[in-house]
Amino acid sequence: MHGEPYDSEQDGERPQRPRVLEAVRRMLATVLELAHTRLELFTTEIEEEIQRAASILLWGLVALFFGTLTVLFIAVTVLVVFWDRNRVLAASLITVSFLVLTVIFALLARARLRAKPRFMAASIEELKRDKEALERSP
């Protein structure tokens, strides 16, 4: 016993980690947990944005297809009706009408694009709150 090194585990005591290392470990675990949560939020927002864009694209293409058919048949009908009287005037009015409608719908589409929520708004807001919380903590 006299020449043997002292083993604290033999007496039932366990050597304690320094408290600083334990605090750093907990802090790193918290930071990793926060990063994990933010990454999950980020991926969820990306998935929602992709689904939203795909849905808008699909319905837009369907509307464009049927709208094109409708406009084509309206134009043909008007030209047939006015073929003997004023076909040049009828064709000109159809063209001007198409131009006016194109401008109106382009402006509506631009307004819709500007009105959409900011990309990744929820993630950015959460990161701002995290930063503020970290700045407030001692």
N, C-alpha and C positions, 0 to 999 in steps of 0.2 A: 503494500500500500504506500510505503513511504516513497519509493522511487517511481511509482506509476503516475502518469498524468491524470489529472482530475477530469472525470467525465460527468457532466451535470445530468445527463440522461439517466445515469444509474440511480440518482437520488430522486427521480421522478420529475425533475425540472427540465424544461425544454429551453434551449437558448432562444430568446426573442429576437425577431428582426428589428433592426433599428426603425423607429417610428417614421422617420423621414422616407425611407424606402417604401414602407407600407402606404404612406400618403401619396407618394408618386405613383405607385401601382394603382391605387384607387382612382387617382386623377386620370391616368392613362386609360383605364377601363371606362371611365365616364366619357372621355373624349372619343374613344372608339365607339361607344354606344351612340353618342350624338351623331358621329359621322355616319354610322350605319343607318340611323333613322332618317337622316337627311338624304342619304343615297336612295333609300327606299322611296321617299317622297319624290325625289327627282325622277326615278324610273317610272313611278306611277303617273306623274305629270307628262312625261314623254309618251307613254302608252296612250293616255287620254287624248293628247294632241294628235297623235297619229290616227287614232280612231275617228276623231272629229274631222280631220282633213280628208280621210278616205270617204267618210260619209258625205261630206260636202261635195267632194269630187264626183262621187257616184250619182248623187241626186242632181247635180249640175249637168252632168253628161246626159242623163235621161231627159231633163227639162230642155236641154239644148237640142237633142234629137227631135223631140216632138214639137218644139217651138219652130225649128227649121222646117219641118214638114208643114206645119200650119201656115207659116209665112209664105212658103212656096205656093201652096194651094190658093191662098188669098190673092197673091200677086197674079197667078195664072187666071183666076176667076175675074179679077178686075180687068185684066187685059182682054180677055175673051168678050166681056160685056161691052167694052168700049172700042173694040177692034175696028168697027166700021166708022165710028164718029171721030174720036180723038185719041188714037192709040199712043201718040207721042206724049200728049199731056198726061194720059193715064200712067204711062211708064215713068214719066218724070215725077209725078206725085207719089208713086210707089217708092221710087228711089229716095226722095226727100223724106218720106215717112220712115223708111228703114234707117236712114241716117240719124233722124231725130231719136228714134227708139234706141239705136246703138249708143248714142251719147247719154241718154237718160239711164239706161241699164249699166253702162260703164261707171257712171257717177254713183249709182246705188251700190255696185259691187265694191267700189273704192271705200265708200262709207262703211260698208259691212266689215271690210278688212281692218279699217282703223278702229272700229268699235269692239273688236275682239279683245279679250283679256290679255294682258301682257304675258308673254311666254315665260314660264317658270315663276310666276308671281308668288305663289305660295311658298316655294322653296326659298326665294330671295327674302321674303318676309320672315320666315323662320330663322334664317341665318342672321338677319338684323337683330331679332330678339335674343338669339344666342350671344351675339357680340355685346349687346347692351347688358345682358345678365352677367357676362364675364367681367365687363367693366365695372359693374356695381359691386361685385363680390370682393371681399377683402383679400 
